Amino acid sequence: MVRDKAAVLSSAAFFERGRDRLRFDVPASLLDPDLIPQSGDAGTDRMLEIIAREQPIRPAAVLIPVVDHPEPTVLLTQRSAHLSSHAGQIAFPGGKIDVTDASPLDAALREAEEEVGLARGFVDPIGYLDVYGTAFGFRILPTLARVRPGFTLKINQGEVDDAFEVPLSFLMNPANHQLHSKEFRGMERIYYAMPFAERYIWGATAGILRLLYERIYLS
């Protein structure tokens, strides 16, 4: 378990910190294979270096939709079980950045509409986190956003089996940030997991949530 102290922020203070600390400058590491996103884990960083040499970068964008309830929640999806990669896993709305997307933000908003029907009129984008690299060559740029309650979702069953909300307070409590490990070509790499009820939040999704915690609550 990670032993950082839990921080308590009101909804207003959380979004205020986000606007103060995040910007919409696109990090160069999203597209430059020579710039390796730093995870803080030596094994994972070495894995990302190997992946960058072996396959092309796959730029992607996700939305971190924080719903501004009196007790804020994060809207997450469960990927369809029939998908060829990451089937059934918990994810943020998002996907690869298309050449027709004006920006990573535009890609994240488009994907959120396509996957779960989250209308842009309910979304107030706040800013980008750092780039998150994965073992599949993806460079993911997350956008934090405030989502106004009252939206109606329309699930695209071709991509998503379900959408659900998890309390922000649970996800931002470091007591719930478990550290797990697995081997990659003889090297141990560390990753986060945040099990919630019957949902197993792990991998890139949990790693990005940890980035959010460190940026808003620790920096």
trRosetta pair geometry for C-beta under 8 A, 3 or more apart (Angstrom, degrees):
i j d omega theta_ij theta_ji phi_ij phi_ji
1 175 6.8 6 -174 -151 128 49
1 177 7.2 108 -160 78 66 63
1 178 6.1 -46 -99 -110 64 59
1 179 7.0 -172 -88 11 13 89
2 174 4.8 -95 100 -178 110 102
2 175 8.0 -128 71 -84 75 21
2 177 4.4 -17 27 88 127 114
2 178 7.8 -141 -3 -91 84 14
2 179 6.3 111 -50 -36 83 106
3 174 7.2 20 116 129 4 126
4 174 4.0 137 62 -40 97 178
4 177 8.0 16 33 41 107 138
4 218 7.1 -55 -155 -88 147 123
5 174 7.3 63 65 37 13 131
6 172 7.9 104 -150 122 83 75
6 173 4.9 -1 -119 -138 119 78
6 174 6.1 -151 -80 27 65 83
6 175 6.3 -32 -59 -10 116 102
7 172 7.4 -70 62 149 86 111
7 217 4.4 169 44 -157 141 111
7 218 7.9 -163 -17 -64 143 58
8 169 7.9 17 -124 -130 74 105
9 13 4.4 -134 -169 93 94 114
9 14 4.6 123 117 -64 129 80
9 17 7.0 -62 -144 1 153 137
9 172 8.0 -55 29 129 107 157
9 216 7.6 -88 2 149 164 111
9 217 7.2 -131 -22 -100 126 89
10 13 4.5 91 51 9 81 103
10 14 6.9 -139 91 -10 41 85
11 14 5.8 -54 -150 30 29 113
11 15 6.7 17 159 -8 64 106
11 68 6.0 107 -178 -149 131 79
11 69 7.8 -151 -100 77 146 43
11 70 7.2 -127 -24 -159 145 28
11 71 7.8 -142 -61 -115 115 19
11 72 5.0 142 -113 -39 100 113
12 15 6.3 -62 -152 42 30 102
12 16 6.1 31 153 -21 66 112
13 16 5.5 -55 -141 39 32 114
13 17 6.2 34 158 -20 66 104
14 17 6.1 -57 -152 34 26 108
14 18 6.5 27 150 -20 61 107
14 66 7.4 -129 129 159 132 158
14 72 6.7 -104 60 17 156 159
14 168 7.2 44 -145 146 168 152
14 216 6.5 31 -151 178 74 140
15 18 5.4 -51 -149 34 36 117
15 19 6.5 34 155 -17 67 103
15 66 7.7 -166 -81 91 92 136
15 68 7.4 5 -53 -101 141 116
15 126 6.8 -135 -153 -100 76 140
15 146 5.3 29 -119 -76 128 130
16 19 6.0 -55 -149 37 31 107
16 20 6.3 27 153 -17 64 111
17 20 5.6 -60 -146 40 32 111
17 21 5.8 4 165 -1 70 118
17 216 5.1 102 113 -154 128 83
18 21 6.4 -72 -135 47 22 93
18 22 5.4 -16 -178 12 66 123
18 126 4.4 5 138 163 120 149
18 127 6.5 177 166 32 82 106
18 144 5.3 -126 -154 118 130 145
18 146 7.9 158 72 -47 150 97
18 216 6.0 -16 -74 -105 75 115
19 22 7.0 -58 -107 48 17 89
19 126 5.6 -100 -76 -153 66 96
19 127 7.1 144 -116 -15 38 119
21 127 7.5 -173 90 72 57 151
21 215 6.1 158 130 166 136 92
21 216 6.8 179 53 -100 147 55
21 219 6.5 119 -148 88 142 123
22 126 5.6 66 72 130 136 90
22 127 2.5 155 129 87 106 136
22 128 6.2 170 -171 50 104 38
22 129 7.0 -45 -119 -72 120 50
22 144 6.0 -171 -37 38 176 124
22 215 7.2 59 -71 156 97 136
23 127 5.2 44 0 -145 10 124
23 128 6.8 -34 81 37 51 88
24 103 7.7 17 180 172 112 148
24 105 6.6 -19 -139 -41 114 137
24 125 7.7 62 -88 134 119 124
24 127 5.8 -116 -55 -127 64 68
24 128 6.1 110 -118 -10 42 101
25 128 7.3 -120 60 42 49 128
26 30 5.9 -63 174 16 96 146
26 103 7.2 -143 -65 -157 126 92
26 104 6.2 139 -114 2 109 122
26 128 7.1 112 -103 -28 47 170
26 141 7.0 -18 -141 -131 80 162
27 30 5.4 121 76 -25 79 93
27 128 7.3 -153 -15 128 95 141
27 130 6.6 58 -48 -146 160 58
27 131 5.0 -127 73 -26 140 110
27 141 7.0 180 32 -110 101 114
28 31 7.0 -81 -174 49 49 84
28 32 5.1 8 154 2 89 132
28 35 5.6 85 107 13 96 168
29 32 5.9 -71 -109 53 35 94
29 35 3.9 -119 -99 118 80 117
29 36 7.1 -43 -143 72 120 4
29 37 5.3 132 148 -69 142 75
29 131 4.7 -153 94 40 108 150
29 139 6.7 -161 135 -154 77 134
30 57 8.0 121 152 164 42 138
30 59 5.3 57 167 -125 91 113
30 104 7.0 -96 -145 -66 157 140
30 131 5.3 -158 -77 -98 68 134
30 139 5.2 157 -146 127 47 129
30 141 5.4 -8 -105 -53 124 123
31 57 6.3 151 -143 99 37 152
31 59 6.0 -13 -83 -68 74 133
31 139 7.4 -152 -59 71 33 154
32 35 4.3 51 90 15 114 108
32 57 8.0 68 57 -39 13 163
33 52 4.7 150 -167 -174 87 102
33 53 7.8 130 167 -74 122 39
33 56 7.8 -91 -78 -146 130 46
33 57 5.4 -145 -80 -39 85 115
34 52 7.7 151 -76 158 24 139
36 45 6.5 94 136 -162 129 81
36 48 5.1 127 -162 115 106 116
36 49 5.4 -23 -101 -79 153 73
36 52 6.1 -111 -95 -22 93 153
36 133 7.0 -40 -168 -24 67 164
37 48 6.3 -109 55 -171 79 160
37 130 6.8 136 -148 149 105 102
37 131 4.5 -124 -94 99 126 96
37 132 6.2 165 155 -124 159 16
37 133 4.0 169 46 -18 122 107
37 139 6.6 155 -27 -134 129 91
38 45 6.1 7 -133 -106 60 119
39 44 4.2 -47 62 102 155 132
39 45 5.6 -153 31 -61 94 77
39 48 7.2 151 -18 -19 115 139
39 132 7.9 73 -99 -143 89 71
39 133 7.2 -100 -55 50 105 95
39 207 7.3 -40 -141 -157 107 128
40 44 8.0 14 59 58 53 127
40 45 7.9 153 24 -46 17 114
41 44 4.1 61 80 16 109 112
41 45 6.5 174 82 -14 54 86
41 189 6.2 100 126 -158 132 67
41 190 4.3 -151 -127 45 149 104
42 45 5.7 -57 -144 38 29 111
42 46 6.3 31 156 -19 65 106
43 46 5.8 -55 -149 35 29 111
43 47 6.5 34 151 -21 63 105
43 184 7.0 133 167 41 102 108
43 187 4.6 171 -142 153 95 104
43 188 5.0 -98 -92 89 163 51
43 189 3.9 -150 119 -88 112 59
43 190 6.5 111 51 -4 118 73
44 47 5.4 -51 -150 33 35 116
44 48 6.5 35 152 -20 66 103
44 189 4.4 106 -70 -153 69 107
44 190 6.4 -82 -30 47 116 65
44 191 7.3 125 -87 -71 131 76
45 48 5.7 -52 -150 34 33 112
45 49 6.7 38 150 -22 63 101
46 49 5.6 -50 -152 31 35 115
46 50 6.7 35 151 -18 65 103
46 187 5.8 -103 84 180 135 170
47 50 5.8 -56 -154 35 33 111
47 51 6.3 31 152 -18 67 107
47 135 6.0 -40 158 -102 127 90
47 184 4.9 24 -103 105 125 155
47 185 7.6 152 -108 31 84 110
47 187 6.7 -159 -60 82 90 131
47 189 5.5 -6 -20 -82 142 145
48 51 5.6 -51 -142 38 34 112
48 52 6.2 39 156 -25 65 105
48 133 4.4 67 -127 114 128 146
48 135 8.0 -98 -82 -87 61 50
49 52 5.9 -54 -149 32 28 113
49 53 6.9 23 154 -15 61 105
50 53 6.0 -62 -158 35 32 107
50 54 6.3 13 155 -11 68 118
50 185 7.1 -142 171 34 177 156
51 54 5.9 -70 -142 43 31 104
51 55 6.2 -40 -175 39 70 99
51 133 7.4 159 71 169 137 116
51 135 6.2 -163 -76 -149 144 42
51 136 7.8 36 -150 58 139 6
51 137 5.4 -157 169 -82 113 67
52 55 8.0 -85 -123 56 14 60
52 57 7.0 14 -128 -73 79 89
52 137 7.8 141 -85 -128 44 77
55 58 8.0 -13 131 -26 110 101
55 137 4.6 -77 96 -87 120 144
56 137 6.7 68 81 179 46 140
57 137 6.3 -161 -124 175 30 91
57 139 5.4 -2 -166 -7 106 122
58 96 6.2 -65 173 -116 94 110
58 136 7.2 -43 41 122 141 87
58 137 4.8 81 5 113 105 97
58 138 4.7 -52 82 -96 105 58
58 139 6.9 157 70 14 50 71
59 96 6.9 93 86 -157 55 71
59 97 4.6 -35 112 30 103 122
59 104 7.5 -102 165 -96 113 104
59 138 7.7 113 -119 -158 10 63
59 139 5.3 -29 -105 66 59 100
59 141 7.4 2 -167 -4 90 107
60 94 6.4 94 163 148 99 108
60 95 6.1 -96 -147 158 104 25
60 96 4.9 -62 -98 -99 84 44
60 97 6.1 -165 -109 -18 25 80
60 107 7.7 -154 -165 135 43 141
60 138 4.9 -9 7 -162 129 111
60 139 6.8 156 25 74 75 46
60 140 4.8 -27 80 -102 103 71
60 141 7.3 173 90 20 50 68
61 94 5.5 -134 106 -153 51 112
61 95 7.6 -7 56 60 64 37
61 97 5.4 76 -9 -73 105 97
61 101 7.8 -172 20 160 141 162
61 104 4.0 164 -93 -169 133 84
61 105 7.1 -131 -172 -62 148 19
61 107 4.1 110 42 87 134 116
61 108 4.2 -101 136 -54 109 88
61 111 7.2 167 84 9 88 135
61 140 7.0 150 -96 -159 21 63
61 141 5.1 -25 -107 66 77 89
61 142 7.6 151 -161 -92 58 25
61 143 6.7 25 -176 -13 103 106
62 91 7.5 -124 -128 171 135 89
62 92 3.9 85 175 90 125 127
62 93 6.6 140 -157 82 76 44
62 94 2.9 -106 -106 -13 63 165
62 95 7.8 96 -85 -21 72 33
62 108 5.8 66 150 -121 9 105
62 111 7.6 -72 -115 82 49 145
62 140 5.8 10 -2 -172 108 113
62 141 7.7 170 25 81 66 42
62 142 5.1 -24 69 -109 94 73
62 143 7.2 -170 91 24 45 74
62 208 7.0 -19 71 -145 139 173
63 92 6.0 -171 66 164 50 112
63 93 4.9 -14 47 74 107 99
63 94 5.8 173 6 -64 66 99
63 108 4.2 133 -57 170 83 110
63 109 6.7 99 -74 -75 133 45
63 111 7.2 -177 -5 74 106 101
63 112 4.8 -10 22 -60 150 129
63 118 7.8 -148 90 79 157 150
63 123 7.4 -43 -157 -143 141 141
63 142 7.6 135 -113 -159 10 69
63 143 5.5 -30 -113 67 59 99
63 145 5.7 -22 -164 14 98 130
64 74 6.7 -40 -174 -143 80 111
64 92 5.9 -54 -85 -127 56 141
64 129 7.6 54 -7 -15 141 126
64 142 5.4 45 -29 177 110 114
64 143 6.6 -167 19 87 79 44
64 144 4.8 -28 66 -105 118 56
64 145 6.5 152 73 21 60 73
64 208 7.0 -156 -78 142 120 119
64 209 7.9 151 -128 -92 125 66
64 212 6.3 162 -160 -83 166 142
65 74 6.8 124 77 -159 58 59
65 75 4.2 -23 83 42 118 112
65 92 7.6 149 5 -155 82 94
65 93 6.7 29 -14 24 123 118
65 112 6.8 117 -53 -131 132 140
65 118 6.6 -86 -101 -156 161 164
65 123 6.9 -71 -119 -115 103 104
65 145 5.5 -23 -107 72 58 106
65 147 4.6 36 -173 -36 96 137
66 72 5.3 14 176 177 98 125
66 73 7.3 164 -156 83 56 34
66 74 5.7 -31 -100 -95 65 70
66 75 8.0 -152 -81 5 18 80
66 144 6.9 7 -4 -167 117 85
66 145 6.8 172 25 83 76 49
66 146 5.9 -40 74 -108 95 49
66 147 6.4 167 74 14 37 89
66 168 6.0 44 -141 -86 107 132
67 72 6.2 162 76 -156 55 68
67 73 4.8 -8 50 60 109 87
67 74 7.4 -174 8 -88 82 17
67 75 5.9 88 -36 -39 110 100
67 147 4.7 -43 -97 76 60 110
67 149 5.9 78 -178 -79 102 78
67 165 6.2 -43 22 -126 139 133
68 72 6.0 -22 -115 -105 37 97
68 146 5.4 31 -49 -170 119 99
68 147 6.6 -177 -3 71 81 50
68 148 6.2 -22 40 -106 116 42
68 149 6.5 -118 69 -23 69 87
69 72 5.7 159 48 -97 75 34
69 73 5.9 31 19 -1 126 95
69 149 5.9 85 -79 -66 71 133
71 167 6.2 -28 148 -133 110 104
71 168 7.7 -169 163 33 66 92
71 169 6.9 -51 -169 -8 98 122
72 167 7.5 102 89 -158 52 58
72 168 4.2 4 98 3 99 137
72 169 7.8 125 61 -29 79 77
73 165 3.7 38 151 175 141 116
73 166 6.2 145 -162 67 88 29
73 167 5.6 -58 -105 -98 76 35
73 168 6.1 -144 -105 -27 18 79
74 165 6.7 151 69 -153 36 68
74 166 5.3 -23 56 60 91 87
74 167 7.9 18 11 108 80 11
74 168 5.6 113 -33 -86 91 73
74 171 5.8 -7 9 7 140 160
74 209 7.6 60 -180 -111 177 113
75 93 7.3 1 112 -13 107 112
75 116 7.6 -180 158 107 125 166
75 118 7.3 123 117 -88 160 142
75 147 6.7 -2 -4 27 130 163
75 163 6.4 9 -175 179 95 106
75 164 7.7 166 -148 88 56 26
75 165 5.5 -34 -93 -95 59 81
76 90 5.6 13 162 -173 132 98
76 91 6.9 148 -168 74 85 30
76 92 6.5 -66 -122 -91 70 48
76 163 7.1 172 90 -153 39 62
76 164 6.1 -24 65 66 85 73
76 165 7.4 142 18 -105 76 29
76 166 6.1 15 4 0 124 110
76 199 7.8 105 92 -175 142 152
76 201 7.3 -59 -148 -105 167 118
76 205 7.1 69 -137 -160 122 137
77 90 7.3 153 82 -155 43 52
77 91 5.3 -30 68 69 93 82
77 92 7.2 77 20 -173 94 10
77 93 5.9 97 -18 -70 128 67
77 115 6.2 -45 -90 150 165 131
77 116 6.2 -139 -88 -58 121 126
77 160 4.7 -64 -170 -135 126 123
77 162 6.9 156 -160 87 58 51
77 163 5.0 -30 -102 -99 73 76
77 164 7.9 137 -103 20 28 67
78 88 6.6 -10 177 -162 96 46
78 89 7.4 -173 -150 96 61 22
78 90 5.8 -34 -98 -96 69 60
78 91 7.6 130 -110 20 21 79
78 160 6.8 107 70 -164 50 76
78 161 4.9 -52 98 62 101 100
78 162 4.4 18 37 53 115 95
78 163 7.6 -149 14 -73 72 33
78 164 7.4 30 -20 8 102 108
78 199 7.6 -122 -80 -125 114 105
79 83 5.6 -56 159 17 113 147
79 86 5.6 56 49 120 167 93
79 87 6.2 -136 110 -140 112 29
79 88 6.1 -58 74 -8 84 10
79 89 5.3 13 26 52 120 67
79 90 7.8 -142 -2 -75 83 12
79 91 5.4 52 -45 5 103 128
79 159 7.0 -63 -143 166 73 63
79 160 6.3 -67 -117 -108 36 56
79 161 7.0 39 112 5 20 93
80 83 5.1 114 73 -31 89 97
80 87 6.8 -54 99 -141 55 79
80 88 7.6 -50 121 -64 20 51
80 157 6.8 97 -98 175 124 52
80 158 6.7 -77 -37 154 161 22
80 159 5.8 -159 -9 167 117 13
80 160 6.1 -77 -43 -53 83 7
80 161 5.1 135 -103 -46 52 84
81 87 5.3 63 -160 174 35 107
81 88 4.8 39 -104 -67 71 97
81 161 6.3 49 -20 -60 82 140
82 87 6.6 172 42 -131 8 125
83 86 6.6 -26 102 71 131 67
83 87 4.5 178 59 -92 81 78
83 159 7.3 55 -79 -140 125 51
84 87 7.4 132 24 -52 5 106
85 136 7.0 87 -168 -123 144 157
86 89 4.5 -71 -179 26 85 133
86 91 6.9 70 150 -63 136 130
88 161 7.4 9 -112 7 59 143
89 202 7.8 -93 -151 58 105 83
89 203 6.8 -19 -165 38 139 143
89 205 7.4 177 153 -7 104 130
90 199 5.8 79 -77 -176 141 107
90 200 6.8 -174 -5 81 122 50
90 201 4.7 -72 83 -104 151 68
90 202 7.5 100 46 21 108 58
90 205 5.4 -118 106 62 88 170
91 94 7.3 -129 157 44 107 90
91 204 7.7 20 -122 79 83 107
91 205 5.5 -135 -113 -73 39 124
92 142 7.0 71 52 -125 171 103
92 205 6.2 164 -22 -119 81 91
92 208 6.9 -62 -18 82 136 153
93 108 7.2 98 106 -172 89 73
93 111 5.6 158 160 116 83 93
93 112 3.8 80 131 -102 147 73
93 115 5.0 -175 -135 59 93 137
93 116 5.8 -92 -94 12 126 117
93 118 6.6 -104 -47 17 174 135
94 107 7.4 59 -150 128 80 91
94 108 5.3 -21 -108 -124 97 75
94 111 4.8 93 -125 95 26 151
94 112 7.2 6 -62 -55 57 77
94 115 8.0 -41 -1 -7 26 149
94 140 7.4 81 131 -150 146 107
94 142 7.9 -76 -72 -111 165 65
95 107 7.3 -126 70 168 68 102
95 111 4.6 171 18 -118 95 138
95 115 7.7 153 -26 -53 117 124
96 107 7.6 -95 118 -168 33 134
96 138 7.8 -114 -93 -123 81 104
97 101 5.3 -109 -165 51 77 145
97 104 5.8 -57 -97 -105 133 67
97 107 4.3 -73 -115 -82 73 164
98 101 4.9 114 59 -17 75 98
98 107 6.6 160 20 -112 73 104
98 110 7.9 -68 24 88 118 156
101 104 7.4 68 135 -88 134 23
101 106 4.6 165 -168 94 85 108
101 107 4.0 16 -145 -67 161 86
101 110 6.5 -122 -106 9 105 144
102 106 4.3 95 47 -19 85 161
103 106 4.7 105 49 2 71 99
103 107 7.2 -128 98 -3 43 85
104 107 5.4 -52 -150 34 37 115
104 108 6.4 38 153 -20 68 102
104 128 7.0 57 87 -101 135 126
104 141 4.5 -17 -171 80 157 136
104 143 6.9 166 123 -49 97 113
105 108 5.8 -55 -150 35 32 110
105 109 6.4 27 155 -14 66 107
105 125 5.6 40 -150 -140 123 162
105 128 7.7 -103 -66 -66 92 96
105 143 5.3 107 -111 -96 74 153
106 109 5.9 -56 -146 40 31 109
106 110 6.1 34 155 -21 65 108
107 110 5.7 -55 -146 37 28 112
107 111 6.2 25 158 -17 64 108
108 111 5.9 -56 -146 38 28 109
108 112 6.4 30 155 -21 63 107
108 142 7.9 100 -106 -149 144 39
108 143 4.8 -177 54 25 169 127
109 112 5.7 -54 -148 34 31 112
109 113 6.6 30 154 -16 63 104
109 120 5.3 45 -173 -104 123 106
109 123 6.4 180 -119 84 100 156
109 125 7.5 -68 -64 -61 115 123
110 113 5.9 -59 -156 36 31 109
110 114 6.2 23 153 -15 68 110
111 114 5.6 -57 -141 41 33 109
111 115 5.7 22 165 -14 70 113
112 115 6.3 -56 -132 42 24 102
112 116 6.3 -42 -171 45 60 98
112 118 4.3 -50 155 56 105 120
112 123 7.2 95 94 -71 156 154
113 116 7.9 -95 -131 60 10 58
113 117 6.4 30 -159 -126 50 25
113 118 6.1 -104 -81 61 47 61
113 119 6.8 66 -110 -101 96 35
113 120 6.7 -29 -65 -41 121 86
114 156 6.1 -4 154 -30 62 157
114 159 7.4 49 128 21 95 156
115 155 7.8 -19 155 -146 59 55
115 156 5.3 -106 -143 33 32 119
115 159 5.2 -93 -122 96 85 135
115 160 5.0 88 -177 -27 93 132
116 153 4.9 -36 168 -153 92 111
116 154 7.0 132 169 62 39 45
116 155 5.8 -9 -125 -102 64 58
116 156 7.0 -95 -63 8 32 85
116 160 6.1 -30 -72 62 83 168
116 163 4.8 78 -128 -71 133 151
117 152 7.1 -42 121 109 124 67
117 153 5.1 129 65 -163 104 47
117 154 3.1 88 -46 39 159 84
117 155 7.1 -78 4 -45 110 27
117 156 7.5 151 -36 -34 84 84
118 122 6.6 -107 -178 64 80 121
118 123 6.7 75 145 -53 110 120
118 147 7.3 -54 -164 -131 126 132
118 151 6.0 29 -138 168 69 153
118 153 6.5 -10 -68 -107 70 83
119 122 5.4 87 75 3 85 101
119 123 7.7 -169 101 -8 47 95
119 151 6.1 -168 31 -134 92 108
120 123 5.4 -69 -151 37 46 112
122 147 5.6 34 138 -162 98 79
122 148 4.8 -130 -157 53 74 89
122 150 6.9 -162 -117 70 121 85
122 151 4.4 -23 -68 -71 174 118
123 145 5.0 -1 -167 169 95 141
123 146 7.7 143 -159 79 47 47
123 147 5.6 -20 -102 -103 65 77
123 148 7.8 -123 -59 11 25 81
124 145 6.1 152 74 -168 46 81
124 146 4.3 -16 64 64 109 96
124 147 7.4 -167 22 -77 75 29
124 148 7.1 79 -15 -34 106 93
125 143 5.6 -32 -142 171 106 124
125 144 7.7 112 -162 86 59 49
125 145 4.8 -43 -103 -103 49 100
126 143 7.6 146 49 174 67 75
126 144 4.5 -45 61 99 118 95
126 145 5.8 -177 1 -99 86 36
126 146 6.3 88 -50 -15 113 86
127 143 7.2 -166 108 -147 18 69
127 144 6.0 -1 58 48 63 101
128 141 5.6 -24 -148 178 120 102
128 142 6.9 130 -155 79 63 50
128 143 5.8 -42 -94 -97 62 65
128 144 7.8 172 -103 10 12 79
129 132 7.6 19 104 -33 117 102
129 141 7.5 170 62 -168 70 56
129 142 4.5 3 35 68 116 104
129 143 7.8 -149 5 -81 79 20
129 144 6.5 93 -41 -31 95 100
129 208 6.8 129 74 -158 156 86
129 211 5.0 94 175 131 139 125
129 212 6.2 -75 -89 -78 143 67
129 215 6.0 -143 -127 -16 94 160
130 211 6.0 -132 44 -157 96 132
130 215 7.6 -179 -8 -71 94 129
131 139 5.3 -8 -173 -177 122 95
131 140 6.8 141 -162 69 63 44
131 141 5.5 -35 -102 -86 74 75
132 139 7.6 148 72 -163 41 46
132 140 4.5 -28 64 64 94 102
132 141 7.9 171 19 -79 75 27
132 142 6.7 36 0 -19 120 106
132 204 6.1 123 132 -152 133 91
132 207 5.9 135 -152 114 132 117
132 208 5.3 -79 -39 -82 163 88
132 211 6.5 -117 -74 -29 115 152
133 138 7.2 161 -151 88 46 57
133 139 5.6 -18 -98 -105 75 67
133 140 7.6 -178 -79 18 23 78
134 137 7.1 -32 79 36 81 24
134 138 4.5 13 38 53 117 97
134 140 6.8 53 -20 -13 109 113
134 203 7.8 39 -127 176 112 100
134 204 5.4 -29 -87 -78 121 123
135 184 6.8 -137 -117 -119 132 141
138 204 7.7 -7 82 -103 131 155
140 204 6.3 86 12 -171 158 130
140 208 7.0 -71 110 -79 132 128
142 208 5.0 127 -56 -159 151 126
142 211 7.1 138 37 81 141 136
142 212 7.5 -83 115 -62 149 100
144 212 6.7 130 -88 -122 118 111
147 151 6.9 -55 175 -5 110 139
148 151 7.3 115 83 -36 70 97
153 163 5.5 -126 -177 62 163 148
155 160 5.4 -120 -161 91 93 109
155 161 7.7 1 177 154 137 12
155 162 7.1 -22 -123 -110 150 23
155 163 6.1 -161 -93 -6 104 106
156 159 4.9 23 101 32 111 102
156 160 5.7 77 64 27 73 97
157 160 7.1 -86 -106 68 27 58
157 161 7.1 54 -139 -105 69 44
160 163 6.4 26 159 -54 138 88
164 199 7.3 -151 75 -69 143 147
166 170 6.0 -98 165 67 95 127
166 171 5.8 91 116 -45 119 114
166 196 5.3 23 -130 150 127 171
166 199 7.4 -113 -80 69 125 151
166 201 7.5 -24 -49 -49 170 149
167 170 4.4 92 74 -1 97 102
167 171 7.1 -180 94 -3 55 85
168 171 5.8 -64 -149 44 37 106
168 172 5.7 16 160 -5 74 116
169 172 6.2 -64 -134 49 25 99
169 173 6.3 37 159 -38 61 107
170 173 5.9 -55 -151 18 27 114
170 176 5.8 40 177 -14 71 172
170 194 7.8 125 139 173 92 117
170 196 6.2 88 140 -114 144 120
171 176 7.1 -94 -110 88 25 137
171 194 6.2 64 -125 163 69 158
171 196 7.9 -30 -73 -66 81 140
171 201 7.9 -48 -113 103 101 165
171 209 5.2 -93 -180 -166 112 133
171 212 8.0 14 134 77 114 130
171 213 7.7 -146 136 -63 74 110
172 209 7.8 -126 -75 176 57 95
172 212 7.4 -86 -96 110 94 103
172 213 5.2 164 -137 -104 70 96
172 216 7.6 -55 -130 77 129 124
172 217 6.2 140 -172 -42 111 144
173 176 4.9 68 82 7 95 106
173 177 7.8 -167 100 -19 51 86
174 177 4.9 -44 -151 18 55 121
174 213 6.8 137 -74 171 84 150
176 194 5.2 58 141 -144 99 91
176 195 8.0 -134 -168 53 92 57
176 196 7.7 40 -172 -77 135 87
177 192 5.7 -40 -164 -147 87 115
177 194 6.1 -24 -101 -85 50 98
177 206 7.6 144 -136 -179 76 105
177 210 5.9 100 -137 -99 131 104
177 213 7.4 -102 -68 30 142 167
178 192 6.8 124 71 -162 53 59
178 193 4.5 -34 72 68 109 88
178 194 6.8 173 19 -80 86 42
178 195 7.2 16 7 2 137 91
179 190 5.6 -13 -168 -167 103 112
179 191 7.7 146 -153 75 57 29
179 192 6.5 -39 -98 -101 54 57
179 193 7.9 170 -87 22 9 82
180 190 7.3 146 79 -156 37 61
180 191 5.7 -29 69 68 87 79
180 192 7.5 117 22 -138 83 9
180 193 5.1 37 -7 -7 123 122
180 202 7.1 -12 32 -144 138 124
181 188 5.3 6 -179 -173 128 102
181 189 6.6 160 -151 80 76 38
181 190 5.2 -37 -95 -99 87 59
181 191 7.2 145 -99 19 35 72
182 188 7.6 162 86 -147 21 62
182 189 6.3 -22 65 60 68 86
182 191 7.2 -9 13 12 98 117
183 186 6.7 15 -174 -93 109 11
183 187 6.9 139 -157 69 66 34
183 188 6.0 -43 -99 -93 64 56
183 189 7.6 128 -127 14 17 79
184 187 5.4 -32 70 65 78 88
184 188 7.9 124 22 -120 74 11
184 189 5.1 16 7 -6 120 125
191 202 6.6 71 130 178 117 90
191 203 6.0 0 175 -102 141 39
191 206 7.1 94 160 76 87 119
191 207 6.4 -63 -153 -64 82 110
192 202 6.9 -170 103 -143 54 59
192 206 3.9 -151 103 132 99 112
192 207 5.3 154 31 -76 112 56
192 209 7.4 -140 111 63 145 96
192 210 5.0 173 -46 -36 167 137
193 200 6.9 -24 -161 -174 110 83
193 201 6.8 141 -163 87 56 57
193 202 4.0 -8 -109 -103 85 99
193 203 8.0 41 -89 -16 75 50
193 206 5.5 -87 -102 -84 25 175
194 201 4.4 -29 68 80 88 114
194 202 7.3 177 22 -75 59 53
194 206 4.9 167 2 -122 97 108
194 209 6.5 -57 -1 81 153 150
195 199 7.1 162 -158 90 54 56
195 200 5.4 -20 -108 -115 84 62
195 201 6.7 -179 -86 29 26 74
196 199 4.8 -12 69 65 86 105
196 201 6.0 26 6 -3 105 117
201 205 5.5 -104 -166 107 87 122
201 206 5.1 130 135 -71 85 95
201 209 7.3 26 152 3 132 151
202 205 7.0 56 64 56 23 97
202 206 4.9 -19 -130 -4 26 135
203 206 6.2 101 46 25 36 96
203 207 6.7 -63 141 -6 33 106
204 207 5.4 -58 -141 41 30 115
204 208 6.1 30 160 -20 67 105
205 208 6.1 -55 -149 35 26 107
205 209 6.6 26 152 -16 61 107
206 209 5.5 -53 -148 38 35 114
206 210 6.4 39 151 -22 65 102
207 210 5.6 -52 -152 33 33 112
207 211 6.7 38 147 -21 64 100
208 211 5.3 -44 -151 31 39 117
208 212 6.6 44 148 -21 64 99
209 212 5.4 -47 -152 32 36 116
209 213 6.6 41 149 -20 64 101
210 213 5.5 -49 -150 34 36 115
210 214 6.4 33 154 -17 67 104
211 214 5.9 -57 -148 38 30 108
211 215 6.1 24 157 -16 66 111
212 215 6.0 -61 -144 39 28 107
212 216 6.0 1 169 2 67 115
213 216 6.7 -70 -136 48 20 92
213 217 5.2 -30 -173 28 63 123
213 218 7.0 51 137 -11 70 106
214 217 7.1 -56 -99 55 13 83
214 218 4.8 -39 -150 39 53 128
214 219 6.5 64 150 -32 67 97
215 218 7.5 16 -21 48 11 84
215 219 5.5 -16 -144 11 38 131
216 219 7.6 30 -23 35 10 95
